[in-house]
Amino acid sequence: MARLRITQTKSVITQSPRHRGTLRALGLGRIGRSVEHDESPELTGMLRQINHLVKVEEAK
């Protein structure tokens, strides 16, 4: 199972409550903050919903 590094790149000020909640559930909330998660179908769905707010790369 791959590890993904997720970095928030844009603000959530103008986003819907669902997008803000998704970012919060991932452990993000500030621009530039990064978290690592194991890849899963649930995570893929969350990232698809907020792909315009984050940068995703494979963790080393």
C-alpha positions as CSV (number, residue, x, y, z in Angstrom):
1,M,0.0,0.0,0.0
2,A,1.4,3.4,-1.0
3,R,1.7,6.4,1.2
4,L,0.6,9.7,-0.1
5,R,1.7,13.2,1.0
6,I,-1.1,15.7,0.7
7,T,-0.3,19.4,0.9
8,Q,-2.9,22.2,1.0
9,T,-2.2,24.8,-1.6
10,K,-5.3,27.0,-1.6
11,S,-7.5,28.7,1.0
12,V,-10.9,27.3,2.1
13,I,-12.5,30.7,2.7
14,T,-14.7,30.6,-0.4
15,Q,-15.3,26.9,-0.4
16,S,-18.4,25.0,0.5
17,P,-18.8,23.5,4.0
18,R,-18.4,20.0,2.6
19,H,-15.0,20.9,1.2
20,R,-13.9,22.5,4.4
21,G,-15.0,19.4,6.3
22,T,-13.1,17.1,4.0
23,L,-9.9,19.1,4.5
24,R,-10.4,19.0,8.3
25,A,-11.0,15.2,8.2
26,L,-7.7,14.8,6.3
27,G,-5.9,16.9,9.0
28,L,-5.4,20.0,7.0
29,G,-6.5,23.5,7.6
30,R,-3.7,25.9,6.6
31,I,-2.0,26.6,3.4
32,G,1.3,24.8,3.2
33,R,0.4,22.1,5.8
34,S,1.2,18.5,4.8
35,V,0.0,15.2,6.0
36,E,0.7,11.6,5.0
37,H,-2.0,8.9,4.6
38,D,-2.1,5.4,3.3
39,E,-3.8,5.1,-0.1
40,S,-7.3,3.7,0.0
41,P,-10.6,4.0,-1.9
42,E,-12.0,6.4,0.7
43,L,-9.0,8.7,0.5
44,T,-9.2,8.7,-3.3
45,G,-12.8,9.8,-3.1
46,M,-11.9,12.6,-0.7
47,L,-9.0,13.8,-2.8
48,R,-11.2,13.8,-6.0
49,Q,-13.6,16.1,-4.2
50,I,-10.9,18.7,-3.2
51,N,-8.3,18.2,-5.9
52,H,-8.4,22.0,-6.7
53,L,-7.2,22.8,-3.1
54,V,-4.4,20.3,-2.6
55,K,-1.3,18.8,-4.2
56,V,-0.8,15.1,-3.9
57,E,2.5,13.2,-4.3
58,E,3.8,9.9,-3.3
59,A,5.7,9.9,0.0
60,K,9.2,8.6,0.1
